[in-house]
Amino acid sequence: MEASKKFYDAILGVLGYKPGVMDEKGRCFYYEKTGIFSLSKPIDGKPATGANGSTVGFSADTPELINEWHAAGLANGGAAIEDPPGVRGNDTTQMYLAYLRDPAGNKICALHLMGQ
């Protein structure tokens, strides 16, 4: 939990989030006007696993913030995956994306919709 909190404090701090708040059960919560992101050990007591085929995404206001987000993740225990940060999309939607694996192995991304 300590490594994950350090990682998420760094990457979410780049996006304007306040540091995570630990509760008495050892869970960590990041409160934002658009919702809550939390870190927790599995309630069922089984080992935590990274989701296969899913990604948790965070919105970013600019491509530059995504580059900072990616760098902060690498500097705080994350691993680069997929292509380097950059533009992806199709004829109708262009996005600036970056992907990381967090210290627990979860796949996450930061996304900026181009032209918005």
BELMO-V26695 format. One record per residue. N is the residue number from 1. RES is the residue in one small letter. PHI is phi in degrees with one decimal (none if undefined). OMEGA is omega as a letter, one per 30 degrees, with the letter a starting at -180 (999 if undefined). Layout:
n->{N:N}
res->{RES:RES}
phi->{PHI:PHI}
omega->{OMEGA:OMEGA}
This chain:
n->{1:2:3:4:5:6:7:8:9:10:11:12:13:14:15:16:17:18:19:20:21:22:23:24:25:26:27:28:29:30:31:32:33:34:35:36:37:38:39:40:41:42:43:44:45:46:47:48:49:50:51:52:53:54:55:56:57:58:59:60:61:62:63:64:65:66:67:68:69:70:71:72:73:74:75:76:77:78:79:80:81:82:83:84:85:86:87:88:89:90:91:92:93:94:95:96:97:98:99:100:101:102:103:104:105:106:107:108:109:110:111:112:113:114:115:116}
res->{m:e:a:s:k:k:f:y:d:a:i:l:g:v:l:g:y:k:p:g:v:m:d:e:k:g:r:c:f:y:y:e:k:t:g:i:f:s:l:s:k:p:i:d:g:k:p:a:t:g:a:n:g:s:t:v:g:f:s:a:d:t:p:e:l:i:n:e:w:h:a:a:g:l:a:n:g:g:a:a:i:e:d:p:p:g:v:r:g:n:d:t:t:q:m:y:l:a:y:l:r:d:p:a:g:n:k:i:c:a:l:h:l:m:g:q}
phi->{none:-61.2:-65.8:-67.6:-62.3:-59.1:-59.8:-70.4:-57.4:-69.0:-72.8:-75.9:-60.2:-60.0:-88.6:99.5:-76.5:-78.5:-56.0:-62.4:-108.9:-84.1:-106.8:-67.2:-94.5:83.8:-91.7:-122.9:-123.3:-115.2:-98.4:-141.3:-59.3:-96.1:156.7:-125.8:-114.9:-133.8:-116.8:-157.9:-73.9:-57.5:-65.8:-78.7:81.0:-80.6:-62.6:-72.7:-136.2:-72.4:-65.3:-98.8:97.7:-130.4:-139.7:-92.1:-116.8:-121.7:-80.4:-130.5:-74.5:-145.9:-60.7:-62.0:-63.6:-65.1:-61.6:-64.5:-57.0:-62.8:-63.2:-63.4:-64.2:-63.9:-75.5:-125.5:98.2:-85.9:-125.1:-70.2:-137.8:58.9:-75.7:-61.3:-52.3:173.9:-81.2:-138.7:144.3:-138.3:-64.4:-105.4:-133.6:-112.7:-129.7:-102.5:-129.3:-144.2:-120.0:-142.4:-104.9:-78.2:-59.0:-92.8:95.8:-76.8:-87.3:-132.8:-145.8:-117.7:-135.8:-128.6:-78.0:-68.7:80.3:-120.7}
omega->{a:l:l:l:l:l:a:l:a:a:l:l:l:a:l:l:l:l:l:l:l:l:a:l:l:l:a:a:l:a:l:a:a:l:a:l:a:l:a:l:a:a:a:l:l:a:l:l:l:l:l:l:l:a:l:a:l:l:l:a:a:l:l:l:l:l:l:l:a:l:l:l:l:a:a:l:l:l:l:l:a:a:l:l:a:a:l:l:a:a:a:a:l:a:l:a:l:a:l:l:l:a:l:l:l:l:l:l:l:a:l:l:a:l:l:999}
